[in-house]
Amino acid sequence: MFFLYGSKKNFYLKIKECRIPINKFKTYKKRENMTILIPVDSKNRHECIISSIEENKAWAFITLDEGKIANIEFYDRREDITVWIDSVVVINDLEYVWPFMDEGIIALIAPSQKSIDEIVEAFLFKDLHDFSI
């Protein structure tokens, strides 16, 4: 059990009779860049829509910087992507996403969103569904 106490200038955390100043705890900077992977039906950025993993023509690899699309790259094969992928967005819950989950990638479902812009907006507002196990 722990207690937080102190004045406006000095806060202390009391854990099992130990008094630790709050400023001694490490704070981590929030990550600003996020990456999203989406299976799409073409490599045209403004015309492509999400497709099934089995039927996709390309993979859209989206880099977000502070909530805005910083870069979109298209790959023919998922294995060509060598950087970390934070999330993969699929079209429905029948998709086979276990290889992604084994790699520590979050699998999300876009039930009604089709275009890249709609999916990114839903991702930022947390409107995508979690993949239920």
Stockholm file with secondary structure:
# STOCKHOLM 1.0

chainA/1-133         MFFLYGSKKNFYLKIKECRIPINKFKTYKKRENMTILIPVDSKNRHECIISSIEENKAWAFITLDEGKIANIEFYDRREDITVWIDSVVVINDLEYVWPFMDEGIIALIAPSQKSIDEIVEAFLFKDLHDFSI
#=GR chainA/1-133 SS CEEEEECSSCEEEEETTEEEEGGGSCCCCCCCEEEEEEEESCSCTTTCBBCCTTTCSEEEEEEEETTEEEEEEEESSGGGCCSCCCEEEESSTTSCCHHHHHTTCEEEECSSCCBHHHHHHHHHTTCSEECCC
#=GC SS_cons         CEEEEECSSCEEEEETTEEEEGGGSCCCCCCCEEEEEEEESCSCTTTCBBCCTTTCSEEEEEEEETTEEEEEEEESSGGGCCSCCCEEEESSTTSCCHHHHHTTCEEEECSSCCBHHHHHHHHHTTCSEECCC
//
